[in-house]
Every structure is written in structure tokens, then in C-alpha cells.
């Protein structure tokens, strides 16, 4: 496989994982005791990138809530929406850049094949 294509494909998968993780975090931001996930990118052999998903165990905000049995403290999720939205936007741009790399590699291959014909 062409190195640019292989590299861009692995990056598409990795940034897709980051976008999915961020969407899941945003969807569960108001859930009690939810712990967000974080995606770390690591180098792979042969010019690739690998996504590693890990759960962030930091505590969420604690709030006092009235219940039928009186009041109690409840831990909310540890999701920071500002961080999630900015990270998601950045991951989307990286995804688009790698998609453009695939399109350019395809056009270059097509040009080489047209020269040969």
C-alpha cells in the first residue's frame, strides 16, 4: 500500500475514534457518576497512528440534592463541555485533512496511470 494512503487511513480511524468518544462524553454529560473517556494517539510501526481509549477517573462536581428521604450529595459527571466541543472541532479538522490526503494520493495515482497509458 502507498505510505501516504496507509498513514491517512490509520489517522482517519484514530480521529473517528476521538470524535465518537467526544460525542459519547457530550451525550452523557448530565448523567450522574459518568466518567468521561479520553483518546490518546500513539505511533504505530509503518507510518501509522493508533487510538488508545482510556477512562478518566477524576471526580465530577458534587451537588446537594433534595430527595424523598431528605438531602444527599450526588456526584455529577466529570465532562467539561467546553473541552469536548473544542476537541471535537479540532478532531473534525484533522479528519478532513487526512481525507484530503487520501483524495490527493488518489489523484496522483490516477495521473501516473494516465501517463503510462
URLIN-V25820 format. One record per helix or strand of 3 or more residues. SS is the DSSP state (hx for helix, st for strand). FROM is the first residue (numbers start at 0). LEN is the number of residues. If there is no record, write none. Layout:
ss: (SS | SS)
from: (FROM | FROM)
len: (LEN | LEN)
This chain:
ss: (hx | st | st | st | st | hx)
from: (2 | 36 | 47 | 61 | 69 | 80)
len: (25 | 8 | 8 | 6 | 6 | 36)
